[in-house]
């Protein structure tokens, strides 16, 4: 089984929609990707191919991190989806690794996400709240583990703290 990860092209858009809708059992995440794309907010959109079939997708957009009067931007992973019949084959892992590799070649230094605390730590993601970040996705102090950050550059972590806000489209899902 060979998995190829590449940047999306316009002819992939319909397949990406189907992947996100199938992976999340509804259209909200697929519509989110379309909205981010339409507003030119996707900074990276990868697809995973197996045997010339697109079976997975990962989107990255920017979040703002606000600390008093200082506002900085960083990438966030999400949504990421794999067609259900292809899940459990390492496709999602390949997408996450490719995205982190791409982001490590930028000046950002941090990548945020909201996701499973059982899945993402294997890629270096860790709970963001203990590192000084808050988010609209953290409603209860005791349940913050799903709001995570991957530290690609310790220097960025030393300089940045604050409230992380995802694009408004995320608040619709």
C-alpha positions as CSV (number, residue, x, y, z in Angstrom):
1,X,0.0,0.0,0.0
2,X,1.5,3.3,-1.1
3,X,0.2,6.6,0.2
4,X,1.0,9.8,-1.7
5,X,0.5,13.1,0.1
6,X,0.3,16.2,-2.1
7,X,-1.3,19.7,-2.2
8,X,-4.9,19.9,-3.3
9,X,-5.6,21.0,-6.9
10,X,-9.0,22.4,-8.1
11,X,-10.1,19.0,-9.5
12,X,-9.8,17.5,-5.9
13,X,-12.5,19.8,-4.4
14,X,-15.4,17.4,-4.9
15,X,-13.5,14.4,-3.5
16,X,-12.4,16.5,-0.5
17,X,-16.0,17.4,0.2
18,X,-17.0,13.7,0.1
19,X,-14.1,12.7,2.4
20,X,-14.9,15.3,5.0
21,X,-18.6,14.5,4.9
22,X,-18.1,10.8,5.2
23,X,-15.4,11.0,7.9
24,X,-17.6,13.3,10.1
25,X,-20.9,11.7,9.1
26,X,-22.4,15.0,8.0
27,X,-21.7,18.0,5.9
28,X,-20.6,20.6,8.5
29,X,-16.8,19.8,8.2
30,X,-17.0,19.6,4.4
31,X,-18.8,23.0,4.4
32,X,-16.2,24.4,6.7
33,X,-13.4,23.5,4.3
34,X,-15.3,25.0,1.4
35,X,-15.8,28.2,3.4
36,X,-12.2,28.4,4.4
37,X,-11.2,27.9,0.7
38,X,-13.7,30.4,-0.6
39,X,-12.4,33.0,1.9
40,X,-8.8,32.2,0.9
41,X,-8.1,31.1,4.5
42,X,-6.6,27.7,3.7
43,X,-2.8,28.1,4.1
44,X,-2.3,24.4,3.3
45,X,-4.6,21.7,2.0
46,X,-3.2,18.2,1.6
47,X,-4.8,15.1,0.0
48,X,-3.8,11.5,0.5
49,X,-3.9,9.3,-2.6
50,X,-3.9,5.5,-2.8
51,X,-3.9,3.9,-6.3
52,X,-4.9,7.3,-7.9
53,X,-7.9,7.6,-5.5
54,X,-8.1,10.5,-3.0
55,X,-8.8,8.9,0.3
56,X,-7.9,11.5,2.9
57,X,-7.6,15.3,3.4
58,X,-6.1,17.7,5.9
59,X,-6.7,21.4,6.1
60,X,-4.6,24.1,7.7
61,X,-5.8,27.7,8.4
62,X,-4.5,30.4,10.7
63,X,-5.6,31.1,14.2
64,X,-4.9,34.3,16.1
65,X,-3.2,34.3,19.5
66,X,-4.0,37.4,21.5
67,X,-2.0,38.4,24.6
68,X,-3.1,41.9,25.8
69,X,-2.5,44.1,22.7
70,X,-0.3,41.7,20.9
71,X,-1.9,39.5,18.2
72,X,0.1,36.8,16.4
73,X,-1.0,34.2,13.8
74,X,-0.2,30.5,13.8
75,X,-1.4,27.6,11.7
76,X,-4.0,25.1,13.0
77,X,-4.8,21.6,11.7
78,X,-8.4,20.8,11.0
79,X,-10.4,19.4,9.8
80,X,-8.6,16.2,8.8
81,X,-10.5,13.2,7.5
82,X,-10.1,9.8,5.9
83,X,-12.8,7.9,4.1
84,X,-14.2,5.4,6.6
85,X,-13.3,2.3,4.6
86,X,-9.6,3.4,4.5
87,X,-9.3,4.4,8.2
88,X,-6.8,2.5,10.3
89,X,-4.3,2.2,7.4
90,X,-1.9,5.0,8.4
91,X,-3.4,7.6,6.1
92,X,-4.3,10.1,8.8
93,X,-0.9,9.7,10.3
94,X,0.8,10.3,7.0
95,X,-1.3,13.5,6.5
96,X,-0.4,14.7,10.0
97,X,3.3,14.1,9.5
98,X,3.3,15.8,6.1
99,X,1.6,18.8,7.5
100,X,4.0,19.1,10.5
101,X,6.9,18.7,8.1
102,X,5.5,21.5,5.9
103,X,4.9,23.7,8.9
104,X,8.4,23.1,10.2
105,X,9.7,24.8,7.1
106,X,7.9,28.1,8.0
107,X,8.5,30.8,10.6
108,X,5.5,29.9,12.7
109,X,7.0,27.5,15.3
110,X,3.6,26.4,16.7
111,X,0.7,24.4,15.3
112,X,-2.7,24.2,17.1
113,X,-5.6,21.8,16.8
114,X,-8.7,20.6,18.6
115,X,-8.7,16.8,18.5
116,X,-8.4,13.5,20.2
117,X,-5.9,13.5,23.2
118,X,-5.4,9.8,22.5
119,X,-4.4,10.2,18.9
120,X,-2.4,13.4,18.4
121,X,0.3,13.2,21.1
122,X,2.1,10.5,19.1
123,X,3.0,13.4,16.6
124,X,4.2,15.8,19.3
125,X,0.9,17.6,20.1
126,X,0.4,18.3,23.8
127,X,-2.3,20.1,25.8
128,X,-2.0,23.8,25.1
129,X,-3.7,25.1,28.2
130,X,-0.8,24.2,30.6
131,X,1.5,26.0,28.3
132,X,-0.4,29.3,28.7
133,X,-3.0,29.2,26.0
134,X,-6.8,29.5,26.3
135,X,-9.4,28.9,23.6
136,X,-13.1,29.2,23.0
137,X,-13.0,25.4,22.8
138,X,-12.0,25.1,26.4
139,X,-15.2,25.6,28.4
140,X,-14.2,23.7,31.6
141,X,-10.7,24.0,33.3
142,X,-10.7,20.3,33.9
143,X,-11.4,19.3,30.2
144,X,-8.8,21.0,28.1
145,X,-6.9,18.0,26.8
146,X,-8.5,18.2,23.3
147,X,-7.1,21.7,22.7
148,X,-3.4,21.0,21.7
149,X,-0.3,22.5,20.3
150,X,2.7,21.0,18.5
151,X,5.9,23.0,19.4
152,X,8.1,23.1,16.3
153,X,10.3,25.9,17.7
154,X,10.9,26.2,21.4
155,X,11.7,29.9,20.8
156,X,8.1,30.5,19.7
157,X,6.8,28.9,22.9
158,X,9.0,31.1,25.0
159,X,7.6,34.2,23.4
160,X,3.9,33.4,22.9
161,X,1.0,32.9,25.3
162,X,-2.6,34.0,25.1
163,X,-6.1,33.3,23.8
164,X,-6.3,31.2,20.6
165,X,-9.2,32.1,18.3
166,X,-10.1,29.9,15.3
167,X,-11.7,31.3,12.1
168,X,-15.3,32.2,12.6
169,X,-16.3,29.3,10.3
170,X,-15.2,26.8,13.0
171,X,-17.9,28.2,15.4
172,X,-20.6,26.9,13.0
173,X,-19.7,23.3,13.4
